[in-house]
Amino acid sequence: LPGRTVVVFGGGAELAGRLAARGAEVVRVEHGSRWHEDGGRVVLRPGEADDYARLAAALRGKGPLHTVHLGSVEETGGPDAASLARGLEAGLFDVLRWVQALADAGMLEREGSLLCVTSGAQAVLGTEALRPWQAALVGLLKVVGQEFPRVRTRSVDVEPGGWEPAVLCELDDLLAGGGEGPEVAWRGRRRWEPGYQEAPLGDAHPAGGVQLRPEGVYLITGGLGGIGLTLAEYLAREARARLVLTGRKGLPPREGWGAWVAEHGEEDSTSRRIRAVEALEALGSEVMVAASDVTDAEAMRRVVAAARERFGPLNGVVHAAGVVPGGLIPLRSPEQFAAVLAPKVLGTLVLDETTAEEPLDFLVLCSSLHALYGGIGSADHCAANAFLDAYAAYRHEQRGRPTVSINWDGWTEVGQAAGLTVSRRLGDLLRERGRPVPHPLLGSVTERDGGLDYLVELGPSTSWVLDEHRVGGSGVLPGTAYLEMVRAAFADRAPDAVPVLEQVVFLSPLSVPDGATRLVRLRLEPAGEGYTFRVSSAPPGGGEGGEQEHAHGRVVPGAHEEVGHLDPAAVRSRCVPVDLQAEGSGTTAGDHFLGFGPRWTGALRSVARGDGELLAELELPEAFRGDLADYALHPALLDAATGFLRHLGDGLYLPLAYERIRVAGPLPPRLYSHVRYGHPGAGQETLTCDIVLADELGRERVRIEGYTLRRVADPAALGARPEAGARPAAPE
């Protein structure tokens, strides 16, 4: 191991000694009440981000960095709230803060590894003492490896005592470049990896094949959400069940339902929930609705007591409560992470405790496929659902209480609940034709379910934004178009506010071949002072392709602060001109898989390069300046102002995410783009930079922070997507 730096969290003196004897430079990290550094030993304060950042900065100049995290390996305790809090802090949150510190220091852009050791996260033999909260760390680690692909990650679950040889074996494999088996377990001298086998649906027996009881009593948390109401509808149809539906807000008193619907209309979110409950009762069910936070033990005890008093003992529980997750790991605070974990992790413990005396036939936990496969931007969601899967194994195998965790795919068109977690089919929305919005990328807007749906039909023949931005011959909506859609929608709601877009993540390309169109939806959901947003699309009329999500984030009002100023002359004096043609920089049509129209190819005038900075001059061609009346963030001009970064590193880089975008004013026809960035290395998977866009006088118009681009291994695949359901565009 000469030349390797290995950081060992959580003690591990014997392991550290073995690594040092093999030539590694070892840094042992322990937790304490104050920062202390003594040779190869560091004590940091758990939960103090500054200490993690200080350690990362101290290691920045070292060779390839490898981390072994042992904070969970010798953990003891049962699945109670106190053990849960200790376990999550010692494992998941400790690793989260370390990964964020490394990311902030730019140390995850180079080769390295992260090995996390757990004990009790995996049910392999059925005899382990499971500690389900440790599985949340396994879930986090899956996404770390996806968001930072140059860092090889692996979780290894071991038995307490004598685990050092197994950890050394796994570390050797990672250091040798092993990429297989990101999730393993050791039992004795045997190494296990999870696998999946296809099984016919008819062979599956959820909760051990327990049958529903006619007129049984079933509690559903999150029961007023889309998933909860859909499952309630199933129980009503199959068993005329007596249902207890909980949600954080509940419903108005029953005697006021008619007045509420009359006053607020049928499309109001509460009105739709009222109608959904009435539909359940029309199927023969009795329904009790209770407002309760599933993480509040006292509130849940009151719900269970009220249900028993009205209906008798509970026969089954479905846990479907949750909150909206999302965001790249460097952009998620521990508090945001904890908010996503709470209903699924703490909520499950509370639910199990408060129903312990009930003669339950089953407990169903609503998990997700993210727990199995991860997903960029879903670390919190993956961690929370990995816990549910592990808790189901713990409760079923060790406590003998029938439990099943269901790894659902995305929910769409969910019966009586359609329109509660997702709006109705896009084709139906199009036919309703809401209020027209005078913007080419918004079309019309309809208020429903407490949010807003902006809907437009786009195709290469009707939109230059698609026609002039092509990948593999198909029109692909640029990421800058999503930003303009959100800005324009926010201006439609708050015309005097300064829009600030945060935590914008691009998930998949929106590709439309010639002769076809797609319905594009921007969904705004109120969140605090602003909105969360989601951009999705589907073939007109539904088709076989279904709805696909392309981007999400949030938009909030910013302060009307003094506009920043850029001094182009000063920046230019520190830089040297770049020969765009020689370096292949800029948005040109030279790449065989990318095709750009005149709005793109004519915009970039010059680029100068300095030490960690770039200055570009851009000008929208005269023939297209009329576009600026419609597009404050002109998609082509904005793309050109950031697109020349595509060739900064080794290969092609395309946008992945923005941490923050402040729009102080519309883009002018002539502007400067000042970029500050870290020096990219060969083969680097991601680039991150900050950008200021200013007018000719240097007045700041747009400030971009945390702009992240990802290296594309197969650019030709960007334009590929199923064309099922696409229809020919209307002739011009």
N, C-alpha and C positions, 0 to 999 in steps of 0.2 A: 504493500500500500504506500510506498514512498511517493511523496508529492501530493497525496490526497489529504484533505482536511475533513474530518468527521466530527460533527457536533452531536453530542449525546445528551438528550434531555432526560431528566428524571433519574439521576443517580447512575446506576449501571457501572459501578467502579470496576467490577471484574471484567465486564465487556470492554470498557475503555482501556484497561490494562492489556487485554489481548490485542486490541487494535493498535495500540502504541507499540507493542512488541513486534508487530508486523510492519512497522515503518510509517504508520499514519500519524499526522498531527491531530491530536484529539483535544477537543474543547468540551469539558463537562459542564452542563448547565443544570443548576438546581434553583429552587424557589426559596425566597426568604423575604424578610421585612425591608431590606434595603439593597441597593446595587452594591456589589462587591466583586472585584476581579483579583484573582491570585494565581498567576501563572496560567495553567491550563484549566482553571476552574473559575466559573462565573456564577454568581448568585444574582438573580433578577427577581423583581417583584411581579408576581402573577397578576395579570390584568392591567399592567402598566405598559401601554403601547410604546412609551418613550424608551423603556429598558430593552424591549425587543429590537427597536430601531437602533439603539446604541450598539447592541451586539452585532446586528447585521452590518453596520458601518465599520465596526472593528474587523470584520472578516472580509470586507470587500476586496482587498488586495490579495487574498489567498488564492491557492489553486482551486481545482474543481471541488465544489462544496457538496458534502453529503450529510444528511441529517438522519439520525436514529432517534425516534421518540419513544421513550419507555414510560411515560407518565401514567399509563393505564395498566401496565403489566401485572403489578402486584396488588392491584386494588381489591378491596374487600367491601362487603356490605350488600344489603338486599335492595330490591327495587322499591325504594320509598323516596319521598321528595328530597330528603336530606342527602341520601346517597346519589340521587340523580344530579343534584346541584354540584356536589363534589366531583362526581365522575365526569360531567360535561366540562367543568372548568379545568380539570387535570388533563383531559384528553382533547376533545374537539376544540374548545376555545383557546387552549394553549397552542395547538397547531395552527389554528386560524390566525392568531396574532403573529406567529412566526412567519407564516407564508406571506402575510400582508407586509411585514417588515422587509422580507427578502424582495418582494415585488417592488416596493417603494424604492429600494436600493438598486434596482435593476439587476438583481442577481439570479432571477429565474429565467433570464434570457440566454443563459449559457448552460452547458452540460452540467448535470448534477443529479442527485437522487434524494428521495424522501421516503424513509421506511418507518412506518408506524406499527408498534407492537401492542396488541390488545390481549386480553384474557377474559373470555366469556362473551365475546361478540358473536361467535359462530356456533350454531348447533350442528355438530358433525356426527357424533356417536349417540346423541340423545341422553348422555349421562353427565354432561358438563354442568357446572354451576354458572348459569348464564347471567350476564350483566348487560341487559339490552341497550342501555344508553351508550355503551362502547361501540355499538354498531353505527351510531351517528357519525363517529370519527371515520369509520370505513366509508360511509357515504360521502363525506367531505373529500376524502382522499381521491375517490374516483374522479371527481370534477377537477381537482388540482391538476391531475395528469392530463386532462383534456384542455384546460385553459392555458397550461404551460407545458406544451408537448416536449420541450427539451429536457424537462425534469422527469426522470423515471420514478414512478411512485409505486408503492406496494404496501398493503396491509398484511400483517401476519398474525394470526391468532394462535396463542400458545397456552399450555397448561402451566399453572403456577409452579415455580421451582424447576431448575435445570433446563431453562429455555435458551441459554446463551448459545449453544451449538447451532440450534435452528436459526437464530437471528443472524449469526455469522454466515451461515450457508446462504440465506436470502440476500444479505448485504453483498457477499461475493458475487452473486448472480447479477445484482443490479450494477455493481461496479464493472462487471465484464460486459455490460450492455444488454443484459437480459430484459426483454420487453414483454414477455408472456407472463401470465399468471399475476395480474395486479392485485388479486385477492386470494390469499392462501391461508391454510390452517395446518398446524402440526399437532399430532396426537401421538405421543411417544416418539418413535423414529419414523413415523409415516407422515408424508406430506399430502395434503388434500387440496384440491381446487374445486370450486363450484361448477356445476354443469347443468344444462337444461335439456329436457327431453319432451318432445311433442306428445301430447296425450289427447285423445278424443274428448270433447266436452262432456259426452255422456258418461265417461268414466270418472269424472271429477265428483268428489263428494265434499262440498264445503262444510266445514265444522263437523266433520265426521259423519256426514249423511243425515244430520238431524232434520226432522220434518217440521214444517210449520204447524202450529196448533190452530185449529179453527177458532176465530175470535181471540187469538192470543194477544198478549200485551207486549208491545215492542217500543222501545225507546230509541229515537234517532237523534243524535247530536248533529248540529248543522242541518236540522230537519226542514228548515225553510229555504235552504239553498237548492240549487238545481239538482245536485246529486241526491241530497236527502229527500226531496219531494219525489224524485223518480223512483227511489227505492220504496218510499212510502206508498206510492201508487201500486207497485208490484205487490206489496204486502196486503193492500186493500183488496186488490183483485183476486189474489190467491187464497186469502184466509179471512177476509172481512175483519182484518186486525183492528184491535183497539190501539191507537197510536199516540205516542207522546213525542211531540216534535219540539226540540229546543233550538234556540238561536239567540245571539247576543241582543237582538232588538225585539223579538217577539212580534205580536200584532196588537192593534187597538182592541179594546174590550169588544166582545162579540156583538153586543147590542148596538154598537156603532159602526158595524161593517158596512151596512147599506149606505149610511150617510157618508162614510169615507170614500167609497167608490163613486158615489154621485158627485162629490166635491172635487176629487182628484182625477177622475177618469179611469177607464179600464186599463190604460197603458202605464199607469203609475206602478212602481215596483211593489209597493205594499198592496195595492189593489189586486195585482196579479197573484200575489201570495194568498190573499183572501180567497180569490176564485179557485186557486189550486186546492186549498183546504176544503172548500165547499164541494169540489169535485171528488175528493176522497170520501167525504161523507155521503155523497150521492152513490158511491160504490158500496155503501153499507158499513163503512168504518165509523167508529167514534173517534174523535180527534181532540186531544188536549194540547194546547200550544203554551209553551212556557219560555219566558225570557231568562236566559241564564248563560253565563260564561263558563265553558266547560273546565277552565282552569281554577274556578272558584269552588273549593270543596264544600263550603257551607251552602252556597246557592244550589249546588247539585244535590246535596242531601235533601234540601227542601223540595226539589223537583221530584226526586224518587219517592219521598214520603207522600207528596200530593198525588202522584200517580198510583201508588199502592192504595191510598184511601179511596180513589175514584174507581180504579179498575181491578185492583188486586195485585198480586205479585207479578213482577216482570218476568217474561219468558225469554226475552232476547234483547240484545243491544247492538245497534249499528253506530259506529263512531265515524261520522263523515265531516266533522268540523275542521276548518282550516282557514288560513288567510293566504292572500296572493303573495307568491314568492317571486324571486328573480333578481338578477344583477350579478355582474362579474365579481369574483372574490375580492379583488383590491378595492372595489367600490362599495362593499357591504360592511357596515359597522357591526361590531359584536351585538349591539342592541337590536339592529335590524335582523340579524341572524336569529337572535333569541326570540323575536316576535313571531317568526315563522315556525320555530321549533315548539313554542309554548302549547298551542292547541293540540298538536299531535303527540308530543312527548309528555309534558306535565298533564295535559288533558286526559291522556290514556290512563295514567296512574290515578288521577282523581276519579275517573269514571269506574275503574276497577275497584277502588276502595269503597266508593259510595254505593256500589251494587253488590258488594261482597256477600251480603245476607240474602240476596235475591236468588231464587232457583232458576238461574239462567240456563237455557238450552245451548246458547251460543253467544259469543261476542265477535262481531265482524268489524275489522279495522280497514278503513278505506285508504290503501296505500297507492303507489304509483309505479309505473315502469321506470321512472327516474331512479328509484331505489336500486334497480338492477343494472341500468346502463348509464346512469349519470346524465350529463347534458350541460354544455357550456351555458353559464348564466343561471344554473339551477342548483348550486351547491347547498343552499339552505333547504330546499325542497328535497333533494336527494338524501341529505342527512336525516331529516325528520321522518321520511318514509322508510329509510333503512332501519330506524329505531322501531317503527311499527312492525316490520317483518320479524325482527328479532324478538320483540315482545310477544308476538303471537306464538312463536316457538316456545318461549319461556313459559307462558301461561298454559299452553296446551300440554307440553311435555312434562314440565316440572310440577305443575300444580293440578294437572288433570282436569282442567276446565276447558271445554271445547272452544277453540279460538281459531279464527282464520284471518289472514291478512290478504286482501285482494289487490294485486298490482294492476290498477286500471290504466288504460291508455287515456288519451284526451277524451273529454266528454263533449259531444255535440248532439243536437236534436234530442233532448232528454225528456220525452213524454210531456206530462203535465208541467214539468219544470222548464220546458224550452223557453228561453228568453230570460231566465233568472241568472245563470252564470254565463251564458252566451246569448246573444240576441238571436232572433229567428233567422231562418235561412236567408241568405243574401238576396236570392231571387225574389222572395216575398217582400223584403224591404224595398227593393228597387220598384216593385209594382205599386208600393204605397206612395212613393214620390213625396218625400217630406219637403220642408221649406227649402227653396232653392238658395244656394250659396254662391255668390259671384266669384268663384275661383275655379280654375280649370282642373285642379286636383282634388276638389271636395265635392262638387256636384250638388248634393242636397243633404239636409240634416234632419234627423228625427229624434225627438226626446223620448226615451223609454227606459224603464227599469232603473231609474235614478241616474242614467248617464245619457250620452249622446252618440248617435251613429251617423257619421259622415260617409256617404256612399257615392261612388262614381264608377262608370264603366270606361275602361281605358284599353286602347289597342294601338299598335304602331301606326295604323292609318289615320288615327284621330288625335294622337298626342305626339308632339315632337320630342317630349321627354323620353318616350320609349323608342321612337323611330331613330333618334340620333345617338342612342346609347345601346350598343349591341354586343352580345357575347355569343359566339358560335352561330351567328346569323339571326338569332332571336332578339327582340327588344327586351332589355332588362331595366327595370326601374332603378335608377341610382339611389344610393342611400341618402344623398342630399335631397331627393324628392320627398322622402319620408319627413325630413326635418322641416321642409317648407310646408308640408301638409299640416304638421302639428303646430307650427308657428301661425299659419293662417287660421286654423280652427280656434286656437287660443285667442287670436285677435278678434274672431267672430264673437267670442264670449266676453272678452275683456279688452276692448279696443285701446284703452289708455294705459294698459299695463306693459311692463318690459318682460317679454317672455324669456324664461330660463329653462332650457331642456336639461334634464339630468338622467344619468344612468341609462343612456340610450344603447341598446344592444341590437345588432343585426343578427337574425337567426337563419334566414334562408333567402335566396334570390327570388324575385318576382319576375318570371320570364314569360313573355307572350310572343308566340310565333306570328309571322305575317299572316294576315287573313283571319286572325282570331282576336278576341277580347277577353278581359277578365274583370269581374266586379271587385273593386278595391274598397275596403272598409277601414276607416279610422274610428276606433271606439275610445271615447273619453269617459273615465269614471271619476267622480269627485273624490279627492284625497287631500284632506287638510285645506290649505289655501289654494291648491291647484288641482291637477288631475293626473291619474295614471293614464297611459295610452297604449293601444295595441293596434298595429296595422296588419291586416290579413286580407286574403283574396280567395276567390272561388270562381269556377266557371259560371257564366250566366245560366240561371235556371237550376243550379245545383250540379248536375252531371255526376260523373263517377269520381272526380278528383277530390271532392270535399273541400273544406275550408282550410287554408294553410296560413300559419302565422309567419310574418316576415320581420317584424321589429317590435320592440316594446320599450317603455321608459316612463318618465313622468315630466310634467311641465308645470312650473310654478311662477308666480309673479316675482320679478326681481326689484331691487331698490332702484330708484331714479337717481343713481349716483352720478358724479361728474364723469363725463366721457373721458376715457383714457386717450393718451396721445402717443403716436409712434413717430420717431425721427428717422425717416428712410435714409437720409444722407449719412447719418451717423452709423447706421447699420451697414450701409453700402461701403463705407470706408474700412470696415473690418472684414469685408468679403472680397472674393475674386469671382469674376464672371464664369458661368458654366456654359460650355458648348452643348446645347440641348441636343442637337443632332448627333454629336459624337457619343454622348452618354446615354442616349435613349430616354432621357427624362422628359416629363411632360405628358399631356394627354394627346397623343398622336395616334394615327391609324396604323402605325407600323407593326403592331403585334397582330399576328394572323388570326387570333381568336377574339380580339377586341376590335370593335368598329365604332368610330365616333363621327358625328355630323359636324357641320360648320360652326355651330355654337361652341363646341368643345375645341375643335382643332384650331380655331382662330383666336382663342382667348389668351393663351399664355405668350407673353412677349419676351420676358427674360428671367433668368434665375442667377443669383449670386450666392456663393457658399462661403461660410466662415467656420469658426471653431464651434461646432454644435449648434449652428443656426443657418437659416436660409432666408433669402429675401427674393420674392417673386413679384414681378409686375404683370398685371393682367388688364385686358380691355375687351369688353364684349363688342364684337363687330357691329358696326353702325346699323347694318340691316336688321339686327335683332334687338335693338334697344327698346323697341316698343314692348318687349316681354316684361320689362321692369315695372310696368304699370300693374301687372298681375302677380308677379313673383318677387316678393321682397328678398327672399333668399333664392336667387335665381339658381335652379339646380345645376345648370351647365357651368356657370361662372363659379359657384361655390365648389363644385367638383374639380374644376380646373385649378382653383386656388389651393386645394389640398391634394389633388390627384398626382401632381408631379412627385410626391413622396413615394409613389408605388415602386420606384426603382432605386430608393436610397440604399437598400440592403442587397442581399444576394438572391435575386429572383423577383417575382411579382408579389406585391403586397396589396391587399384590398381591405377596405374598412371593416372593422369588427365592432367597435364601440366608441362612445363618447362619454366621458365622465360628466362634463358640464359645458353647455353652450349658452352664452348670454348674447341676446340680439338687441343691441342698443339702437339700431336703425337699419333701414334697407340697404342692400348692397348697391353702390354706385356703378356706373358703367366702367369706370377705371378705378383700380384699387391695388393696394399692396397686400401681400401675404407674408407675414414674418413668422417663421417657424423656429422653435427651439426644440432640440431633440438630443437623446443620448446616442452615442456613437454605436451604430449597429455592427454586429460581428457577422462573419461568414456563416450562412445557414441559419441565422437567427430567425425564430419562428414569429415573433411579434415585434413591432415597433410602437413606441409611445412618445407623443410629443404634445406641445402646447402651441397654439396658433393665434395670432392677432390679425384680423383683416381691417384695413384702414383705408380711408379715401385719399385723394391726392394731397390733401392738406395734413394728412397724418391722423385725422380724427378716427378713433376706434368705432367700427360699426359692429363687428362680431368678435367675441373672444371665446376661443375653444380651449378647454382644459382636458387633459387625459384622453387625447385622440389616439386610439389604438388600432393598428393595422395588423393583419395576419398574413403570413406567407402562404401562397396558394401552390400546392404541389401539382395539381392537375387543373390548370385554368380552363381547359376545354369543357370540364364537367360543370362549370358555372351556368352554362346556358342550357343544360339538359334538365328537363323535367317532363313528367307525363303530360300529354296534351289532351287527355280524356276530358270530354265535356266542353272543350273550347268550341266556339261557334264562329262562323265567318263574320267579319266586321261589316257594318252597313256600308254600301258604296258611297263614295264622296259625290 
